[in-house]
Amino acid sequence: MITYVLKRLLGAVPTLALIVVLSFLLMRLAPGGPFDEEQALPPEIKANLERAYGLDQPLHVQLGRYVGGLLRGDFGPSFKFKDFTVTELIAAGLPVSLGLGALAMIVAVLAGVPLGVLAAMRHNRPTDHAVMAVAVLGIAVPVFVVAPLAALVFGIHLGWLPVAGWAPGQWRDVVLPTLTLALPIVAYVARLTRGSMLDVLRSPFVRAARARGVPRLRLVWRHALPAALTPVVSYLGPAAAAVLTGSLVVETLFGLPGMGRYLVQAALNRDYTLVMGVVIVYGAFMIVLNLVVDVTYACLDPRVRPGNSR
Amino acid sequence: MSARRGVWSDALRRLLASRAAVASLVTLTALCVLALAGPSLSRYAPDELDWAMMGVPPDWVSGHWLGTDRLGRDLFVRTLHGARISLVIALFATLVSLLIGVTWGAVAGYAGGRTDALMMRFVDVLYALPGIFFVIVLTVVFDRSPLLLFLAIGAVGWLTMARVVRGQAIGLMRREFVEAAVAAGAGPARVVFRHLVPNLAGTVVVYATLMIPQMILVESFLSFLGIGIQEPLASLGNLIADGAAEMEIAPWILLAPAGCLVIIVLCFNFLGDGLRDALDPRER
């Protein structure tokens, strides 16, 4: 198992390198530069600025320098947030996004899986239809509609929770953003769990267990559920990568200082280094979480466990 | 003649048996007709300012059936116009990703070996990039032209399609009819486009239907951020952004376009599910 993980991590290095090069070139494909302000700078000053940041060099030299910095763990200075390095910006934003994202993922799994199991056990009955109706709505209503509506209903009309804000130790600030972030994932998880649970409940090994007289609850939770979770897990990996690195809409609408706000702003401002930093962090999360997914498979399904062939 | 039951007529029968899918199909058709003809039903134009009725809630007497926004523009007409733009962009974006995804997947599945591994590795790498970053760069490269917006969105959505199609194509490559075609001297292009792609049609139709709502959401999201459709045109995303800014005093400005968006996305999802059940051979 350990060799497998190491091998996979080694295989991730070229992927990450490709991500760096590809996003570097893509970013430069966009016309304009970080110093094209609304008010045009005098050409001499702009040239000085570009020289200071090395933007006057040919592209491959810039890429070489950037990669050199990366290898030393240096993401470079931000072009737009003067006096901040990209490392500092990410260090400030990532913990907020990580905390919120982790909460949302926990809520999503704790709510989504039981809902899906419940729907599968009550297949084609009112409970099933109700759960699926909620799930379909959760998928169809985009976050940028849910967030303002949630703020309107719970923040303004009912006044239960703050509309926006972020203060340490204020758990009430976290509730609305977490739930908004979790809702679509709850919906997907419930749908996937229900679907694969229905498949598994029809499979021979479950019927055999039922014939042996395994109690119904134990049958569902201990025998069927682990086998049914594989599609859920493979969905959760990429979903977690996206959620943990921050959601632009949720962070903007609820006024949270996370990392989700960086990407779009930085891409529009041509803040090359900040874009690259966020993209690399996202890519790394994606790679690691996909590895976690594959390891989890092995834990859920004895057939794919290395060294346990039957 | 009536005794003949092909794959497609079988699928159609099953699709029509699904109440949710039929209801969605009817709703979508009605919405499309409304989006095309609806604006002429109202006495207002989408960019017309009604100075006497600014920011009024839904009102039947004045003909502002869904109310007006802060500038006095009729929301019924604007929502239908927005829906039209969102739908058109989503359809073209789906077409673009279909074209890229099916070609990419079918070629990779046909080629196999190292070419296949390389092509799929490329897909993996693109998967690990945040999609929104890609779209933003492309919209900027295309100079934020609303016409090319669908190209940018479509250029990002093809990854899943490529994976699905490749998986199916690999299965098809082992079948006798492909072997027969190759033995009869069919070239690579002929095998891919005459033998593989037509046999993928079922899968492709299902995924395309499920892709349309995603494309609508991406487009609306971009327009919501202000980097999609630009004024004076407005898609559902712009309208939702406008509404979200004023929801405390005038919630109907948010609810009209948001409701329309949700209905469209819901219907496409139900229709896609129905199609999958109808075309999925495992369910037989």
Chai-1 contact restraints between the chains, C-beta under 6 A:
chainA,res_idxA,chainB,res_idxB,connection_type,confidence,min_distance_angstrom,max_distance_angstrom,comment,restraint_id
A,T15,B,V125,contact,1.0,0.0,6.0,A-B,restraint_1
A,L18,B,V125,contact,1.0,0.0,6.0,A-B,restraint_2
A,I19,B,V125,contact,1.0,0.0,6.0,A-B,restraint_3
A,I19,B,A128,contact,1.0,0.0,6.0,A-B,restraint_4
A,L26,B,V137,contact,1.0,0.0,6.0,A-B,restraint_5
A,L29,B,V141,contact,1.0,0.0,6.0,A-B,restraint_6
A,A30,B,V137,contact,1.0,0.0,6.0,A-B,restraint_7
A,A30,B,V140,contact,1.0,0.0,6.0,A-B,restraint_8
A,A30,B,V141,contact,1.0,0.0,6.0,A-B,restraint_9
A,A140,B,V262,contact,1.0,0.0,6.0,A-B,restraint_10
A,A140,B,V265,contact,1.0,0.0,6.0,A-B,restraint_11
A,A140,B,L266,contact,1.0,0.0,6.0,A-B,restraint_12
A,V141,B,V262,contact,1.0,0.0,6.0,A-B,restraint_13
A,P142,B,L217,contact,1.0,0.0,6.0,A-B,restraint_14
A,F144,B,F224,contact,1.0,0.0,6.0,A-B,restraint_15
A,V145,B,A258,contact,1.0,0.0,6.0,A-B,restraint_16
A,P148,B,A244,contact,1.0,0.0,6.0,A-B,restraint_17
A,P148,B,M247,contact,1.0,0.0,6.0,A-B,restraint_18
A,L152,B,M247,contact,1.0,0.0,6.0,A-B,restraint_19
A,I156,B,E248,contact,1.0,0.0,6.0,A-B,restraint_20
A,L263,B,F133,contact,1.0,0.0,6.0,A-B,restraint_21
A,A267,B,F133,contact,1.0,0.0,6.0,A-B,restraint_22
A,A267,B,I136,contact,1.0,0.0,6.0,A-B,restraint_23
A,V279,B,F133,contact,1.0,0.0,6.0,A-B,restraint_24
A,Y282,B,P130,contact,1.0,0.0,6.0,A-B,restraint_25
A,G283,B,A128,contact,1.0,0.0,6.0,A-B,restraint_26
A,M286,B,A128,contact,1.0,0.0,6.0,A-B,restraint_27
